[in-house]
Amino acid sequence: MTDPIRGRVAKILNSRELAINIGATHGVKIGMYFDVLDQEHENISDPETGEILGSIERPKVTVKVVSVRDRFAVATTFKTKRVNVGGSSNFGLLASGLSEALMPPKWVTKYETLKTEEVTWENLKEEESYVKTGDPVIQVFREFEEADLIPQIETAS
């Protein structure tokens, strides 16, 4: 296995897309996955000697490359979840009101975004994003399966 390709977030394009400062000349190809890492990593020390053994890199979000140029690439979030924005999915519970309990659920698919409050396809100022310009990125060598694309079902409140 080769070493993963590393780079940095070059620009936040919108709530789902970002540009990274590595491209075709660095070996990046369409369809590759990258984790955007938290710049703050935690050092792990040996409890007996105090020696730093290494550090943990914590991923913020995983993105998929959708466009590649020579010196940069564009990547987007891709994970989705189903959210009920309609009536109750449990007709036995009337606590939230009779009219809502009698309405059928209305399921929509929402995409993961670069913002902590999940709102899709809005313009995103960098100060509102939990992903920042300069955040490190690292190539991910795993495949994402259907189960990864719909991690949970939530009910909108």
N, C-alpha and C positions, 0 to 999 in steps of 0.2 A: 504494500500500500504506500502511496506517495504522501508527502507532507501536504496538509491542507493549504489552500491558497488563502492568504490573509490580506486585508485591506482596511479601509475606513469608509464610513458614511461621508460622502462628499456634499450631498444636498438632500433635503426633505422636499419632495416634489408635490405631494398632497397627502391625504390621510391614509393612503394605502401604498404609495410608491416612493422609492428613494433611489438616489444614484450613489454608486460606490466607486471609489477611485482606482479600480482595477478593471481591466477589460480583456479583449482578445489577446493582446500582447503578453498578458499575464497567465493565459490559459483558461480564462473564463468563457463558458459556453452557455447558450440558452438552455434552460431547464435545470441548471445547478441550483443548489440550495445553500444559503448562508445564514448563520446565526448572527444577529446583531448583539454584541456583548456589552454588558455594563462596564463602564470605564473603571469603576471601583471594584477591585477584586480582593478577595480575602486570602491573606497569607495563612498557611497552615504551619504551625511550629511543633517541633518535637517536644513533648512535655518533659522529657528528662534533660535534654541538652539545651533547649531553647532555640536550636538551629531551625531556620526556615527551610521546610521540606519542599515547598512549592506554593502555588496559589490556585484558587478556584476561579474560573471564569464563568460568570453567570449570564446566560442568554436572556435577552429581553423579548425578542421575537425572531421567528424564522421567516425568511423571505425567499422567493423563487425568482431567478433571473429570467426576464422576458425580452430583453433587448441588450445587445452587446455592440459596443464600438471598440476601436483600438485601445483607448486608454481609460474607458469607464464603461459601466454597465448600469442598466435600470432593473430594479428588482421590486417585486410587489408581495404584499401579504396574500395568502391563499387559503388559509384555514377558514372554515365556515361553521356556523351553528344555526340550528333552527330555533326560532323564537315565536312564541304565541303572542300575537298582538290583537287578538280578537276576544272571543268569549271564553268560557271556562272549558278546560279539557277534562274536568271532573264534574259531571252533572249532579253527583251526590252532595257536593258541597255548596250550600246556599249562603255561606257567610259573607261573600262579597256582593251579594245582591241577586235577586231573582232574575232580573233581565239579563245580567251577564251569565248567570248559570244556564239559562235557556239558549243562549247564543252558541253556535258551534265555534270551535277554535279556528283562528285564522293564522296559519303558519307562514312565516317568511324566512328566507335565508339571509343571514347577515354575515359579512366578512369581517375578520379580525382587522383592526386598524393599527396605526402607529400611535394612536392616542389612547390614553387610559380610559376615557369615557368613549365607549364604542359608538361612533357615528360614522356612517360610511360616506365616502366620496365628497367630503367637504374640503374647502381650502384649509390648510393647516399651517398655522404659524409655528415656527420651531419651538418657541417657548411653551406652546401647548402640547408638544409631543414628548413622549418619554424616550424617544429615539432622538439623538442629537447629532449634528454635524461633528465629525471627528470620532464618533463611537467606532471601536474596532469591529470588524466583521471577519468571520472565519467560515470556510467552506464546510459544509455538513455532508458526510458520506452515508446518509441513510435515505431510504425510500419512505415516502409517506403513503399510507394506505387509506382507503376509504374511511376507516374508523378514525383516523387522525383528522379528517376534514370536517367531521361533525362531532366535536368532542363532548357536547352537552346540549341539553334542551333547556331553555330558560323561558320563563313567562315574563313578559313585559309588565311593568307596574305603572 
